[in-house]
Amino acid sequence: MDQLSPHVIMSSHPTTLRVGLATARLSPTLDAGVERIRMFLRDAAAQDVDVVCLPESYLPGIRCVGYDIPAYDHNAQERALAAVCAAARDAGVAAVVPMDWQVDGRLHNAAHVVGADGTRLGFQTKNQIPPEEESDYAPGHARHVFEVAGARVGVVICHEGWRYPETVRWAARHGAQVVFHPHYHGSETTPAAPRRWCDPDGPFHELAMRARAAENTVYYAGVNYALPNQECASAVVAPDGTCVARAPYGEESLLVADLDLSAATGLYAHRLAPERYPDLSGVA
């Protein structure tokens, strides 16, 4: 597995979070996906990573984009999640694990957050569903911030992070210092992907990552699949909108970055004055 050297933000402040973004290939089976997560967690442990994030819907695989993904099986998903929890405990590394998850008979595109001791800390659902996913997934109706390795983190999933900046702002206004953004952008067949960061002639997604970080003064960590035509790099963006580190396009890799959490003040998120926008008075 290819790997980038960590980019370290030098700071005298002792509070840091070492994150790993797993730009993974789509796995052919659920079991293969679990094994690949084990591989990433072992690699992360060797590099003293605190938390690893996988791409959107990694277990059993991304739906709605043409792949042959098996019908939902809750028992199989439970077993897969239990195996990932055990792998996180063995590695001593927390994980953000995007996966299908059914609640009260409704199938959600979700992301479980697992502690370094293997504890299930909860899950975040995708609450803003794009039109092409509405036949497969129900939207969630709650947002959460999780405590991971002494840091406060939020999760937004693909479409909602690109098109609904309120999702990121909610996390920042509720204390998140890092917002993870598992997603899927690209394909096996579309025209060639951009080959430089924030290519002005390329898709807008990398520019949006910079905006989400800077408009909220938090770290933004987006992780994509490794695709032949990958439209957005896995990357970490600092609270001032600069790129901390990014993975190469199209290659399976674990991108590692040290984040100085003292820079993630949430300043601009907290300066939102909803009373100045009467139609947004209920927005957190």
C-alpha positions as a Markdown table, in Angstrom:
| # | Residue | x | y | z |
|---|---|---|---|---|
| 1 | Met | 0.0 | 0.0 | 0.0 |
| 2 | Asp | 1.4 | 3.4 | -1.0 |
| 3 | Gln | 1.8 | 5.9 | 1.7 |
| 4 | Leu | 2.6 | 9.6 | 2.0 |
| 5 | Ser | 4.9 | 10.9 | 4.7 |
| 6 | Pro | 3.1 | 12.7 | 7.5 |
| 7 | His | 2.9 | 16.5 | 7.3 |
| 8 | Val | 3.4 | 17.9 | 10.8 |
| 9 | Ile | 2.2 | 21.3 | 11.9 |
| 10 | Met | 4.9 | 22.5 | 14.2 |
| 11 | Ser | 3.5 | 24.0 | 17.4 |
| 12 | Ser | 4.4 | 24.3 | 21.0 |
| 13 | His | 0.8 | 23.5 | 21.9 |
| 14 | Pro | 0.7 | 20.0 | 23.3 |
| 15 | Thr | -2.8 | 19.1 | 22.0 |
| 16 | Thr | -2.5 | 17.3 | 18.7 |
| 17 | Leu | -4.5 | 14.7 | 16.9 |
| 18 | Arg | -2.8 | 12.4 | 14.4 |
| 19 | Val | -5.4 | 11.4 | 11.8 |
| 20 | Gly | -5.2 | 8.8 | 9.0 |
| 21 | Leu | -7.3 | 9.0 | 5.9 |
| 22 | Ala | -7.6 | 5.6 | 4.2 |
| 23 | Thr | -8.0 | 6.1 | 0.5 |
| 24 | Ala | -9.2 | 2.5 | -0.1 |
| 25 | Arg | -10.1 | 0.5 | -3.2 |
| 26 | Leu | -13.7 | -0.8 | -3.3 |
| 27 | Ser | -13.6 | -4.3 | -1.8 |
| 28 | Pro | -15.3 | -7.2 | -3.7 |
| 29 | Thr | -17.0 | -8.6 | -0.6 |
| 30 | Leu | -17.9 | -7.6 | 2.9 |
| 31 | Asp | -15.3 | -9.8 | 4.5 |
| 32 | Ala | -12.7 | -8.4 | 2.2 |
| 33 | Gly | -13.7 | -4.9 | 3.3 |
| 34 | Val | -13.3 | -5.8 | 6.9 |
| 35 | Glu | -9.8 | -7.3 | 6.2 |
| 36 | Arg | -8.8 | -4.2 | 4.4 |
| 37 | Ile | -9.8 | -2.1 | 7.4 |
| 38 | Arg | -7.7 | -4.4 | 9.6 |
| 39 | Met | -4.8 | -3.7 | 7.3 |
| 40 | Phe | -5.3 | 0.1 | 7.5 |
| 41 | Leu | -5.6 | -0.1 | 11.3 |
| 42 | Arg | -2.4 | -2.1 | 11.6 |
| 43 | Asp | -0.6 | 0.4 | 9.4 |
| 44 | Ala | -2.0 | 3.3 | 11.4 |
| 45 | Ala | -0.9 | 1.7 | 14.7 |
| 46 | Ala | 2.6 | 1.5 | 13.4 |
| 47 | Gln | 2.6 | 5.2 | 12.8 |
| 48 | Asp | 0.9 | 6.1 | 16.1 |
| 49 | Val | -2.2 | 7.4 | 14.4 |
| 50 | Asp | -5.1 | 8.3 | 16.8 |
| 51 | Val | -8.1 | 7.8 | 14.4 |
| 52 | Val | -8.6 | 6.5 | 10.9 |
| 53 | Cys | -11.4 | 7.4 | 8.5 |
| 54 | Leu | -12.6 | 5.2 | 5.6 |
| 55 | Pro | -14.6 | 6.3 | 2.5 |
| 56 | Glu | -18.4 | 6.6 | 2.3 |
| 57 | Ser | -20.4 | 3.4 | 2.6 |
| 58 | Tyr | -17.3 | 1.2 | 2.8 |
| 59 | Leu | -19.2 | -1.7 | 4.2 |
| 60 | Pro | -20.5 | -3.4 | 2.1 |
| 61 | Gly | -19.7 | -0.9 | -0.6 |
| 62 | Ile | -21.0 | 2.2 | -2.3 |
| 63 | Arg | -24.5 | 1.9 | -3.8 |
| 64 | Cys | -26.2 | 3.9 | -6.5 |
| 65 | Val | -23.2 | 4.4 | -8.7 |
| 66 | Gly | -23.3 | 1.1 | -10.8 |
| 67 | Tyr | -21.4 | -1.4 | -8.6 |
| 68 | Asp | -23.0 | -4.8 | -7.8 |
| 69 | Ile | -23.6 | -4.4 | -4.1 |
| 70 | Pro | -25.5 | -7.2 | -2.2 |
| 71 | Ala | -28.8 | -6.6 | -0.6 |
| 72 | Tyr | -28.7 | -5.3 | 3.0 |
| 73 | Asp | -28.1 | -8.0 | 5.6 |
| 74 | His | -28.2 | -6.6 | 9.1 |
| 75 | Asn | -26.7 | -9.7 | 10.8 |
| 76 | Ala | -23.8 | -9.5 | 8.4 |
| 77 | Gln | -23.3 | -5.8 | 9.1 |
| 78 | Glu | -23.4 | -6.5 | 12.8 |
| 79 | Arg | -20.7 | -9.1 | 12.5 |
| 80 | Ala | -18.6 | -6.8 | 10.3 |
| 81 | Leu | -18.9 | -4.0 | 12.8 |
| 82 | Ala | -18.0 | -6.3 | 15.7 |
| 83 | Ala | -14.9 | -7.4 | 13.7 |
| 84 | Val | -13.9 | -3.8 | 13.1 |
| 85 | Cys | -14.3 | -3.0 | 16.8 |
| 86 | Ala | -12.1 | -5.9 | 17.7 |
| 87 | Ala | -9.5 | -4.7 | 15.1 |
| 88 | Ala | -9.6 | -1.2 | 16.5 |
| 89 | Arg | -9.0 | -2.5 | 20.0 |
| 90 | Asp | -6.2 | -4.7 | 18.9 |
| 91 | Ala | -4.5 | -1.8 | 17.1 |
| 92 | Gly | -5.3 | 0.8 | 19.7 |
| 93 | Val | -6.6 | 3.1 | 17.0 |
| 94 | Ala | -10.0 | 4.7 | 16.7 |
| 95 | Ala | -12.0 | 4.5 | 13.5 |
| 96 | Val | -14.7 | 6.3 | 11.5 |
| 97 | Val | -16.4 | 3.4 | 9.6 |
| 98 | Pro | -18.9 | 4.4 | 7.0 |
| 99 | Met | -21.4 | 1.6 | 6.4 |
| 100 | Asp | -25.0 | 0.8 | 5.7 |
| 101 | Trp | -27.1 | 0.6 | 8.9 |
| 102 | Gln | -30.7 | -0.2 | 9.5 |
| 103 | Val | -32.7 | 1.5 | 12.3 |
| 104 | Asp | -36.4 | 0.7 | 12.9 |
| 105 | Gly | -36.7 | -0.8 | 9.4 |
| 106 | Arg | -35.1 | 2.2 | 7.7 |
| 107 | Leu | -31.8 | 1.8 | 5.8 |
| 108 | His | -29.4 | 4.6 | 6.4 |
| 109 | Asn | -26.1 | 5.7 | 4.8 |
| 110 | Ala | -24.2 | 6.0 | 8.1 |
| 111 | Ala | -20.8 | 6.2 | 9.7 |
| 112 | His | -20.0 | 4.4 | 13.0 |
| 113 | Val | -17.4 | 5.9 | 15.3 |
| 114 | Val | -15.3 | 3.3 | 17.2 |
| 115 | Gly | -13.0 | 4.1 | 20.0 |
| 116 | Ala | -9.4 | 2.9 | 20.3 |
| 117 | Asp | -10.6 | 0.4 | 22.9 |
| 118 | Gly | -13.2 | -1.0 | 20.5 |
| 119 | Thr | -16.1 | 0.7 | 22.0 |
| 120 | Arg | -19.0 | 1.8 | 19.7 |
| 121 | Leu | -19.2 | 5.6 | 20.4 |
| 122 | Gly | -22.3 | 6.0 | 18.1 |
| 123 | Phe | -23.0 | 6.7 | 14.5 |
| 124 | Gln | -23.8 | 9.6 | 12.2 |
| 125 | Thr | -26.4 | 9.2 | 9.5 |
| 126 | Lys | -26.4 | 11.0 | 6.2 |
| 127 | Asn | -29.3 | 13.4 | 6.7 |
| 128 | Gln | -29.3 | 15.2 | 3.3 |
| 129 | Ile | -29.8 | 12.5 | 0.7 |
| 130 | Pro | -29.2 | 13.3 | -2.9 |
| 131 | Pro | -32.0 | 12.5 | -5.4 |
| 132 | Glu | -30.3 | 9.4 | -6.8 |
| 133 | Glu | -30.0 | 7.8 | -3.4 |
| 134 | Glu | -33.6 | 8.3 | -2.2 |
| 135 | Ser | -34.8 | 5.0 | -3.5 |
| 136 | Asp | -32.1 | 3.2 | -1.4 |
| 137 | Tyr | -31.7 | 5.2 | 1.8 |
| 138 | Ala | -33.8 | 7.1 | 4.3 |
| 139 | Pro | -32.5 | 10.4 | 5.6 |
| 140 | Gly | -31.4 | 10.6 | 9.2 |
| 141 | His | -32.7 | 13.4 | 11.5 |
| 142 | Ala | -30.0 | 13.9 | 14.1 |
| 143 | Arg | -26.4 | 15.2 | 14.2 |
| 144 | His | -23.7 | 14.3 | 16.7 |
| 145 | Val | -20.2 | 15.3 | 17.9 |
| 146 | Phe | -18.0 | 12.5 | 19.2 |
| 147 | Glu | -15.1 | 12.5 | 21.6 |
| 148 | Val | -12.1 | 10.7 | 20.0 |
| 149 | Ala | -8.6 | 10.6 | 21.5 |
| 150 | Gly | -9.3 | 13.8 | 23.4 |
| 151 | Ala | -10.6 | 15.7 | 20.4 |
| 152 | Arg | -14.1 | 16.6 | 19.4 |
| 153 | Val | -15.0 | 15.4 | 15.9 |
| 154 | Gly | -18.0 | 15.6 | 13.6 |
| 155 | Val | -18.9 | 13.6 | 10.6 |
| 156 | Val | -20.7 | 14.7 | 7.4 |
| 157 | Ile | -21.2 | 12.2 | 4.5 |
| 158 | Cys | -20.6 | 13.0 | 0.9 |
| 159 | His | -23.4 | 15.1 | -0.7 |
| 160 | Glu | -24.4 | 16.8 | 2.5 |
| 161 | Gly | -20.9 | 18.2 | 3.0 |
| 162 | Trp | -20.7 | 19.5 | -0.6 |
| 163 | Arg | -24.1 | 21.0 | -0.9 |
| 164 | Tyr | -25.3 | 21.7 | 2.6 |
| 165 | Pro | -22.6 | 23.7 | 4.5 |
| 166 | Glu | -25.0 | 23.9 | 7.5 |
| 167 | Thr | -24.0 | 20.3 | 8.3 |
| 168 | Val | -20.4 | 21.3 | 8.9 |
| 169 | Arg | -21.3 | 24.5 | 10.7 |
| 170 | Trp | -23.6 | 22.6 | 13.0 |
| 171 | Ala | -20.6 | 20.4 | 14.0 |
| 172 | Ala | -18.3 | 23.4 | 14.5 |
| 173 | Arg | -20.9 | 25.3 | 16.6 |
| 174 | His | -21.3 | 22.2 | 18.8 |
| 175 | Gly | -17.6 | 22.0 | 19.5 |
| 176 | Ala | -16.1 | 19.9 | 16.7 |
| 177 | Gln | -12.4 | 20.6 | 16.0 |
| 178 | Val | -12.2 | 18.2 | 13.1 |
| 179 | Val | -14.9 | 17.3 | 10.7 |
| 180 | Phe | -14.5 | 14.0 | 8.8 |
| 181 | His | -16.0 | 13.8 | 5.4 |
| 182 | Pro | -16.2 | 10.3 | 3.9 |
| 183 | His | -17.3 | 10.5 | 0.3 |
| 184 | Tyr | -17.2 | 9.0 | -3.2 |
| 185 | His | -16.3 | 11.1 | -6.2 |
| 186 | Gly | -15.1 | 9.6 | -9.5 |
| 187 | Ser | -15.6 | 6.4 | -11.4 |
| 188 | Glu | -14.1 | 3.6 | -13.4 |
| 189 | Thr | -15.1 | 5.2 | -16.7 |
| 190 | Thr | -15.5 | 9.0 | -16.6 |
| 191 | Pro | -13.0 | 11.4 | -18.2 |
| 192 | Ala | -9.6 | 11.9 | -16.6 |
| 193 | Ala | -9.6 | 13.3 | -13.1 |
| 194 | Pro | -7.8 | 16.5 | -12.1 |
| 195 | Arg | -4.1 | 16.0 | -11.5 |
| 196 | Arg | -3.4 | 19.1 | -9.4 |
| 197 | Trp | -5.1 | 20.2 | -6.2 |
| 198 | Cys | -8.0 | 22.6 | -6.7 |
| 199 | Asp | -7.6 | 22.6 | -10.5 |
| 200 | Pro | -9.8 | 25.6 | -11.6 |
| 201 | Asp | -11.0 | 23.6 | -14.6 |
| 202 | Gly | -11.8 | 20.5 | -12.5 |
| 203 | Pro | -14.7 | 19.5 | -10.3 |
| 204 | Phe | -15.6 | 21.9 | -7.4 |
| 205 | His | -15.2 | 19.5 | -4.6 |
| 206 | Glu | -11.6 | 20.3 | -3.5 |
| 207 | Leu | -12.5 | 24.0 | -3.5 |
| 208 | Ala | -15.5 | 23.2 | -1.3 |
| 209 | Met | -13.2 | 21.4 | 1.2 |
| 210 | Arg | -11.2 | 24.6 | 1.6 |
| 211 | Ala | -14.3 | 26.6 | 2.1 |
| 212 | Arg | -15.8 | 24.3 | 4.7 |
| 213 | Ala | -12.7 | 24.5 | 6.8 |
| 214 | Ala | -12.1 | 28.3 | 6.5 |
| 215 | Glu | -15.7 | 29.4 | 6.9 |
| 216 | Asn | -15.9 | 27.5 | 10.2 |
| 217 | Thr | -12.2 | 27.7 | 11.5 |
| 218 | Val | -12.0 | 23.9 | 11.9 |
| 219 | Tyr | -10.0 | 21.1 | 10.3 |
| 220 | Tyr | -11.7 | 19.4 | 7.4 |
| 221 | Ala | -10.7 | 15.8 | 6.6 |
| 222 | Gly | -12.2 | 14.4 | 3.4 |
| 223 | Val | -11.5 | 10.8 | 2.3 |
| 224 | Asn | -12.4 | 9.4 | -1.1 |
| 225 | Tyr | -12.1 | 5.9 | -2.7 |
| 226 | Ala | -9.0 | 5.1 | -4.8 |
| 227 | Leu | -10.5 | 5.2 | -8.3 |
| 228 | Pro | -8.9 | 5.2 | -11.7 |
| 229 | Asn | -10.7 | 8.5 | -12.4 |
| 230 | Gln | -10.7 | 10.1 | -9.0 |
| 231 | Glu | -12.3 | 13.5 | -9.0 |
| 232 | Cys | -11.3 | 14.6 | -5.5 |
| 233 | Ala | -8.2 | 13.8 | -3.5 |
| 234 | Ser | -8.3 | 12.6 | 0.1 |
| 235 | Ala | -7.0 | 15.6 | 2.0 |
| 236 | Val | -6.8 | 17.5 | 5.3 |
| 237 | Val | -7.5 | 21.2 | 5.2 |
| 238 | Ala | -6.5 | 23.5 | 8.0 |
| 239 | Pro | -8.8 | 26.0 | 9.8 |
| 240 | Asp | -7.4 | 28.8 | 7.6 |
| 241 | Gly | -8.3 | 27.0 | 4.4 |
| 242 | Thr | -4.8 | 25.8 | 3.5 |
| 243 | Cys | -4.1 | 22.2 | 2.6 |
| 244 | Val | -2.2 | 20.3 | 5.3 |
| 245 | Ala | -1.7 | 17.1 | 3.4 |
| 246 | Arg | -3.3 | 15.3 | 0.5 |
| 247 | Ala | -3.1 | 11.8 | -1.0 |
| 248 | Pro | -2.1 | 11.0 | -4.6 |
| 249 | Tyr | -5.0 | 10.5 | -7.0 |
| 250 | Gly | -6.0 | 7.0 | -7.8 |
| 251 | Glu | -3.7 | 5.2 | -5.4 |
| 252 | Glu | -4.6 | 3.2 | -2.3 |
| 253 | Ser | -2.8 | 4.9 | 0.6 |
| 254 | Leu | -3.0 | 5.9 | 4.2 |
| 255 | Leu | -2.5 | 9.7 | 4.5 |
| 256 | Val | -1.2 | 10.7 | 7.9 |
| 257 | Ala | -1.3 | 14.2 | 9.3 |
| 258 | Asp | -0.7 | 15.8 | 12.7 |
| 259 | Leu | -3.3 | 18.5 | 13.6 |
| 260 | Asp | -2.7 | 21.3 | 16.1 |
| 261 | Leu | -6.1 | 21.4 | 17.7 |
| 262 | Ser | -5.4 | 24.8 | 19.2 |
| 263 | Ala | -5.9 | 26.3 | 15.7 |
| 264 | Ala | -9.4 | 24.8 | 15.5 |
| 265 | Thr | -11.2 | 27.5 | 17.4 |
| 266 | Gly | -14.5 | 27.4 | 15.5 |
| 267 | Leu | -14.3 | 31.2 | 15.5 |
| 268 | Tyr | -16.3 | 32.0 | 12.3 |
| 269 | Ala | -18.8 | 29.3 | 13.0 |
| 270 | His | -19.6 | 30.8 | 16.4 |
| 271 | Arg | -19.9 | 34.3 | 14.9 |
| 272 | Leu | -23.0 | 33.3 | 12.9 |
| 273 | Ala | -25.8 | 35.6 | 14.0 |
| 274 | Pro | -29.0 | 33.7 | 13.0 |
| 275 | Glu | -31.2 | 36.5 | 14.4 |
| 276 | Arg | -30.0 | 38.6 | 11.5 |
| 277 | Tyr | -31.6 | 36.1 | 9.1 |
| 278 | Pro | -35.2 | 35.6 | 10.3 |
| 279 | Asp | -35.7 | 32.6 | 8.0 |
| 280 | Leu | -32.7 | 30.9 | 9.5 |
| 281 | Ser | -33.5 | 31.6 | 13.1 |
| 282 | Gly | -33.8 | 27.9 | 13.9 |
| 283 | Val | -30.4 | 27.0 | 12.4 |
| 284 | Ala | -27.9 | 26.0 | 15.1 |
